[in-house]
Amino acid sequence: MAVFQACKRQKVKPQKTKLVGYSHLKPAQWTLLEKNWEKFLASAAASELKSKQNGKAMEVDAGEEVVAEKRTAVNGLKHGLADKIEPYVSWKKRMLEKAYRELKVMELKALEQVR
């Protein structure tokens, strides 16, 4: 279907019957898929036009976003979670302790099953 739609956009006349055969779709499925593709391409073209029209507004918004990002970088906050972030060393220690506890529990269970 993508090949067929690309040919249509380039104004090349593809042989629809051969493409339907190669796609292993029933004609009704092909027609439904073709309609869905046409809707998708129409909506994509419409959104592309909107983005071009709003391009200048986007540039202003992008400038504001850069300023906001700089503010968060200066504060060291990312999504307001700076107080929840722990150093790597303490996280590593906590994870290793947890893993060793779980390993001991598993070893005890294995010993009990053997007895």
Backbone torsions as a table, in degrees:
resi	resn	phi	psi	omega
1	MET	NA	-38.1	-179.9
2	ALA	-63.2	-39.4	178.2
3	VAL	-64.0	-43.4	-180.0
4	PHE	-61.6	-46.1	-179.5
5	GLN	-67.3	-36.6	177.4
6	ALA	-64.2	-40.6	177.5
7	CYS	-63.4	-41.4	179.3
8	LYS	-63.2	-40.9	-179.3
9	ARG	-67.9	-31.5	178.7
10	GLN	-87.7	3.6	178.9
11	LYS	61.3	40.9	173.6
12	VAL	-107.1	136.7	-178.1
13	LYS	-88.8	98.5	178.0
14	PRO	-79.9	155.5	176.4
15	GLN	-84.3	105.4	-174.5
16	LYS	-62.5	-38.8	-176.3
17	THR	-63.6	-39.1	178.5
18	LYS	-68.6	-41.5	-179.4
19	LEU	-65.7	-36.8	177.2
20	VAL	-63.5	-41.6	178.6
21	GLY	-64.4	-42.0	179.9
22	TYR	-68.9	-28.0	-177.4
23	SER	-80.0	-12.8	-178.5
24	HIS	60.3	32.8	176.3
25	LEU	-106.7	154.2	172.8
26	LYS	-76.2	153.9	-179.5
27	PRO	-55.6	-37.8	178.9
28	ALA	-66.2	-38.9	177.8
29	GLN	-65.6	-40.4	178.7
30	TRP	-61.4	-45.0	-178.8
31	THR	-62.3	-44.7	179.3
32	LEU	-62.5	-43.9	179.0
33	LEU	-64.3	-38.9	178.7
34	GLU	-63.3	-42.4	178.3
35	LYS	-63.8	-42.2	179.0
36	ASN	-62.9	-40.8	178.4
37	TRP	-64.1	-41.5	-179.8
38	GLU	-63.8	-40.2	176.8
39	LYS	-63.3	-43.1	-179.8
40	PHE	-62.0	-45.9	-179.1
41	LEU	-66.3	-36.0	177.9
42	ALA	-65.8	-42.7	179.4
43	SER	-68.3	-35.2	178.2
44	ALA	-66.0	-40.6	178.6
45	ALA	-66.1	-39.6	179.2
46	ALA	-65.5	-42.3	179.4
47	SER	-68.4	-31.6	177.6
48	GLU	-65.9	-40.9	177.5
49	LEU	-64.6	-42.1	179.3
50	LYS	-62.7	-40.8	-178.5
51	SER	-67.1	-35.2	177.3
52	LYS	-67.2	-40.0	-179.7
53	GLN	-68.8	-35.0	-178.8
54	ASN	-93.3	12.0	-177.3
55	GLY	-60.1	-41.7	-179.9
56	LYS	-67.6	-39.7	178.1
57	ALA	-65.4	-35.4	179.1
58	MET	-65.6	-37.7	-180.0
59	GLU	-62.3	-40.4	178.3
60	VAL	-65.7	-44.0	178.6
61	ASP	-62.3	-38.8	179.8
62	ALA	-63.7	-38.6	177.3
63	GLY	-63.4	-39.6	177.8
64	GLU	-67.1	-37.5	179.1
65	GLU	-64.8	-38.6	179.0
66	VAL	-62.7	-42.3	178.9
67	VAL	-63.6	-42.3	179.6
68	ALA	-64.6	-39.8	178.7
69	GLU	-64.4	-38.7	178.6
70	LYS	-64.3	-39.0	178.9
71	ARG	-62.2	-44.8	-179.4
72	THR	-68.0	-33.4	178.8
73	ALA	-67.8	-38.1	179.3
74	VAL	-66.4	-41.9	-179.4
75	ASN	-75.0	-19.5	-177.4
76	GLY	77.8	13.5	-178.9
77	LEU	-99.1	136.4	173.5
78	LYS	-131.6	109.0	-177.7
79	HIS	61.6	24.4	176.8
80	GLY	69.0	24.5	-176.5
81	LEU	-110.1	19.4	-175.7
82	ALA	-63.8	-33.7	-179.4
83	ASP	-74.7	-19.5	-179.8
84	LYS	-89.4	-11.6	-178.5
85	ILE	-80.9	127.2	179.0
86	GLU	-109.0	155.2	179.3
87	PRO	-63.1	153.2	-177.2
88	TYR	-60.6	-40.9	-176.0
89	VAL	-62.3	-44.6	-179.9
90	SER	-69.7	-36.7	176.7
91	TRP	-62.6	-44.1	-179.8
92	LYS	-61.8	-44.3	179.9
93	LYS	-62.1	-44.7	179.9
94	ARG	-62.8	-42.9	-179.8
95	MET	-66.5	-40.2	178.9
96	LEU	-65.9	-42.0	177.7
97	GLU	-61.2	-42.9	178.9
98	LYS	-63.0	-43.2	-179.4
99	ALA	-65.0	-40.8	179.0
100	TYR	-65.8	-39.6	176.8
101	ARG	-60.9	-45.6	179.5
102	GLU	-64.5	-37.3	178.6
103	LEU	-64.6	-42.0	178.5
104	LYS	-63.1	-41.9	178.6
105	VAL	-62.0	-43.0	179.5
106	MET	-65.1	-40.1	178.9
107	GLU	-65.0	-40.8	178.4
108	LEU	-63.8	-41.2	177.7
109	LYS	-63.7	-39.0	179.7
110	ALA	-66.6	-39.4	178.3
111	LEU	-66.4	-39.0	179.0
112	GLU	-65.7	-35.5	-179.9
113	GLN	-71.4	-30.9	-179.7
114	VAL	-71.0	-37.5	-177.0
115	ARG	-71.8	NA	NA
